[in-house]
Amino acid sequence: MLEPADRVVMVSGAARGIGRATVERLLAAGFRVSAGVREARGLAPTERLMVQRYDAESLASAEAWVSGTVARFGAVDALVNAAGINTRFAVTDADETALDQLWAVNVKGPLRLSRLVLPHLTACGVGRIVNVASLSGKRVANANAGYAISKFAVVALTQALRRAGWDDGVRATALCPGFVETDMTVSAQFPRAEMSKPGDLAAMVEMLLRLPNTAVVAELLVNCRLEMVG
Ligand SMILES: NC(=O)c1ccc[n+]([C@@H]2O[C@H](COP(=O)([O-])OP(=O)(O)OC[C@H]3O[C@@H](n4cnc5c(N)ncnc54)[C@H](OP(=O)(O)O)[C@@H]3O)[C@@H](O)[C@H]2O)c1
């Protein structure tokens, strides 16, 4: 297993939900963390935590966050793409505004960050990318086609990153939860007590970051209810 000490992890969507739980888990484990946020929401910098503005819809903010992280810590060893939205878009919708926003935040955001950090991940020889996709990236279970389309694309992006980085020790995983008890699911028709918890996803992220180059999880599917996927 890889030791956390001194490894630098960038986490997007870091102020809330799965991203926030991941930041807290990784700090407790001894990683150095660069948190990308639109609003800090009480996330305060420390010696091992930097907090910088990141908006997935702005290429300039992605560039500034990556260069700010390298300036502060001198390296990037891992990227966790947790920022995401689940705006509604049905296949019958003529207005494509919601689809465009899903594409920008859920797909182009992780793609751009991955592209920008890849040289740094390559340099360390044990680089890691964890893309928080979804079971909606494995099957279409409801009318929100736009979200599923974006998450299938994140799974494809993850496979593309595995190809691009493999020879240089970069390993990429698509983490695919079902319902997780965060703000994103407050109006879901499913009991909150039965949803997966953000802290459980954070524990999985830590495990993925610690596995060696020779034990790679391509996709991690996480169920909170009985369903057959894949
Ligand atoms: N909750 C679930 O059931 C579930 C299941 C499967 C997959 N996921 C995925 O898990 C990831 C995290 O979701 P969550 O459940 O933690 O949801 P959440 O609590 O709603 O958090 C979403 C995060 O994404 C950030 N974000 C939204 N738009 C952004 C933008 N344009 N630029 C940068 N950051 C942006 C938010 O930042 P602000 O605080 O600034 O809004 C927030 O930190 C998402 O990719 C989601 O699709 C969630």
Ligand as a Chemical Component Dictionary entry (heavy atoms), coordinates in Angstrom:
data_LIG
# 
_chem_comp.id                   LIG 
_chem_comp.type                 NON-POLYMER 
_chem_comp.pdbx_formal_charge   0 
_chem_comp.three_letter_code    LIG 
# 
loop_
_chem_comp_atom.comp_id 
_chem_comp_atom.atom_id 
_chem_comp_atom.alt_atom_id 
_chem_comp_atom.type_symbol 
_chem_comp_atom.charge 
_chem_comp_atom.model_Cartn_x 
_chem_comp_atom.model_Cartn_y 
_chem_comp_atom.model_Cartn_z 
_chem_comp_atom.pdbx_ordinal 
LIG N1  N1  N 0  -25.493 12.029 -3.904  1  
LIG C1  C1  C 0  -25.651 10.979 -4.695  2  
LIG O1  O1  O 0  -26.603 10.192 -4.533  3  
LIG C2  C2  C 0  -24.655 10.696 -5.777  4  
LIG C3  C3  C 0  -24.715 9.449  -6.397  5  
LIG C4  C4  C 0  -23.821 9.159  -7.404  6  
LIG C5  C5  C 0  -22.902 10.087 -7.782  7  
LIG N2  N2  N 1  -22.863 11.310 -7.175  8  
LIG C6  C6  C 0  -21.868 12.254 -7.641  9  
LIG O2  O2  O 0  -21.024 12.582 -6.561  10 
LIG C7  C7  C 0  -20.462 13.884 -6.781  11 
LIG C8  C8  C 0  -20.632 14.702 -5.513  12 
LIG O3  O3  O 0  -22.020 14.873 -5.307  13 
LIG P1  P1  P 0  -22.650 15.078 -3.853  14 
LIG O4  O4  O 0  -23.607 13.992 -3.649  15 
LIG O5  O5  O -1 -21.569 15.306 -2.892  16 
LIG O6  O6  O 0  -23.489 16.398 -4.135  17 
LIG P2  P2  P 0  -23.571 17.818 -3.419  18 
LIG O7  O7  O 0  -23.579 17.659 -1.945  19 
LIG O8  O8  O 0  -24.698 18.498 -4.111  20 
LIG O9  O9  O 0  -22.193 18.508 -3.792  21 
LIG C9  C9  C 0  -21.919 18.854 -5.124  22 
LIG C10 C10 C 0  -20.587 19.541 -5.124  23 
LIG O10 O10 O 0  -20.287 19.918 -6.473  24 
LIG C11 C11 C 0  -19.930 21.285 -6.475  25 
LIG N3  N3  N 0  -20.245 21.949 -7.740  26 
LIG C12 C12 C 0  -21.449 22.053 -8.349  27 
LIG N4  N4  N 0  -21.334 22.796 -9.474  28 
LIG C13 C13 C 0  -20.028 23.163 -9.553  29 
LIG C14 C14 C 0  -19.286 23.943 -10.456 30 
LIG N5  N5  N 0  -19.848 24.528 -11.535 31 
LIG N6  N6  N 0  -17.967 24.098 -10.246 32 
LIG C15 C15 C 0  -17.364 23.546 -9.164  33 
LIG N7  N7  N 0  -18.019 22.826 -8.243  34 
LIG C16 C16 C 0  -19.346 22.633 -8.447  35 
LIG C17 C17 C 0  -20.708 21.906 -5.332  36 
LIG O11 O11 O 0  -20.126 23.119 -4.968  37 
LIG P3  P3  P 0  -21.009 24.304 -4.266  38 
LIG O12 O12 O 0  -21.017 23.968 -2.790  39 
LIG O13 O13 O 0  -20.260 25.532 -4.592  40 
LIG O14 O14 O 0  -22.368 24.262 -4.897  41 
LIG C18 C18 C 0  -20.582 20.818 -4.286  42 
LIG O15 O15 O 0  -19.359 20.915 -3.605  43 
LIG C19 C19 C 0  -21.178 14.459 -7.995  44 
LIG O16 O16 O 0  -20.379 14.284 -9.139  45 
LIG C20 C20 C 0  -22.410 13.580 -8.106  46 
LIG O17 O17 O 0  -22.889 13.519 -9.428  47 
LIG C21 C21 C 0  -23.712 11.627 -6.180  48 
# 
loop_
_chem_comp_bond.comp_id 
_chem_comp_bond.atom_id_1 
_chem_comp_bond.atom_id_2 
_chem_comp_bond.value_order 
_chem_comp_bond.pdbx_ordinal 
LIG N1  C1  SING 1  
LIG C1  O1  DOUB 2  
LIG C1  C2  SING 3  
LIG C2  C3  SING 4  
LIG C2  C21 DOUB 5  
LIG C3  C4  DOUB 6  
LIG C4  C5  SING 7  
LIG C5  N2  DOUB 8  
LIG N2  C6  SING 9  
LIG N2  C21 SING 10 
LIG C6  O2  SING 11 
LIG C6  C20 SING 12 
LIG O2  C7  SING 13 
LIG C7  C8  SING 14 
LIG C7  C19 SING 15 
LIG C8  O3  SING 16 
LIG O3  P1  SING 17 
LIG P1  O4  DOUB 18 
LIG P1  O5  SING 19 
LIG P1  O6  SING 20 
LIG O6  P2  SING 21 
LIG P2  O7  DOUB 22 
LIG P2  O8  SING 23 
LIG P2  O9  SING 24 
LIG O9  C9  SING 25 
LIG C9  C10 SING 26 
LIG C10 O10 SING 27 
LIG C10 C18 SING 28 
LIG O10 C11 SING 29 
LIG C11 N3  SING 30 
LIG C11 C17 SING 31 
LIG N3  C12 SING 32 
LIG N3  C16 SING 33 
LIG C12 N4  DOUB 34 
LIG N4  C13 SING 35 
LIG C13 C14 SING 36 
LIG C13 C16 DOUB 37 
LIG C14 N5  SING 38 
LIG C14 N6  DOUB 39 
LIG N6  C15 SING 40 
LIG C15 N7  DOUB 41 
LIG N7  C16 SING 42 
LIG C17 O11 SING 43 
LIG C17 C18 SING 44 
LIG O11 P3  SING 45 
LIG P3  O12 DOUB 46 
LIG P3  O13 SING 47 
LIG P3  O14 SING 48 
LIG C18 O15 SING 49 
LIG C19 O16 SING 50 
LIG C19 C20 SING 51 
LIG C20 O17 SING 52 
# 
